[in-house]
C-alpha cells in the first residue's frame, strides 16, 4: 500500500505531461523529448508523458503552436538552432514569448579538415579564408544554424570580411562528412558527436572545439585557448507556453529538476553522451536572453537577417 500511495503522490503535481519536439522524429530535439519521457516515466514523476512532433522551419512551426497552447502541463524542446531560425524566418512568435523552464544539455562544436589537409591549426584555416575568400569551402548544417553561426563568429574574431565565407550547407552531418572525406570541401563544422569517430580513426583532423574547456575525447584546443575568444555550445532545453501562471511554471521547474536528479535521467545522459548543463529559473532566462542578443548581429553580418 505504501508504494501505491507514493506513486499516487508522485502524480499529484503533474498528471498528464506533453512534450513537443519541434522537429521530425530522429533528430536531437526528438531524442531529447523521448529521453525526458523515459526518465520522467521511469521515475514516476508524472501520471503520463506524451511526446508529439511538430516539424518545420527550424522549430518555428512548433513555436507558433506553443503560443496557442493553453495547457499548463506542456513543454517544448528548444535550443540554439531555434534562436537562429526565429531571426531568419522572421516569425511573429519568438522565444521571448515563452516561459523558460530549464536548460538541459549541450554539445561542443568542432572544426575539422581531412587528414591530408595542409591546414594544421584553426589559424591556418582562417588565414586561408582571409587570403583566398570563396576559394576555401567550409561545410556544415543548415544555413543560419549552429555550424554556420560558429563559422561567422570565427571570421569575426579575426576581422575577416563575412562576405569571404564560402559556407556549404547540408541538412545532415552524414552528408557533410561524405563531402569532407570525398575532398569536395576544405573544412567542416558540426557537433562533436557527428565527427568524433572519424577523428579517432585518423580520417579527419580536429582544429579546435567551441566549448569552455577541452573536450575529453578530442585532442584539440578550444577556440578560446588559441586566442579567438569564441565560445559556443549547441545547447538544448525546454520552455512552456508564455501564458501559464507562476504556480504552473514552478510546478514544471520542480518536475524537470526532479527529473534531472533522477538516476533515470543521469543514465540517459550517459547513454547519449550529452554534457549536463542543467540550469533553471532566472539563470536560464538570463542565458536565453544573452544568446538571442549575441546571435542576432552574427546573422546580420552574414546576410541572413536584414
Beta strands, then each sheet from edge to edge (+ up, - down):
strand 1: 16-21
strand 2: 48-53
strand 3: 74-79
strand 4: 99-114
strand 5: 137-140
strand 6: 166-169
strand 7: 187-191
strand 8: 204-209
strand 9: 233-240
strand 10: 275-280
sheet 1: 2+ 1+ 3+ 9- 4+ 7- 5- 6-
sheet 2: 2+ 1+ 3+ 9- 4+ 8-
sheet 3: 2+ 1+ 3+ 9- 4+ 10-
end
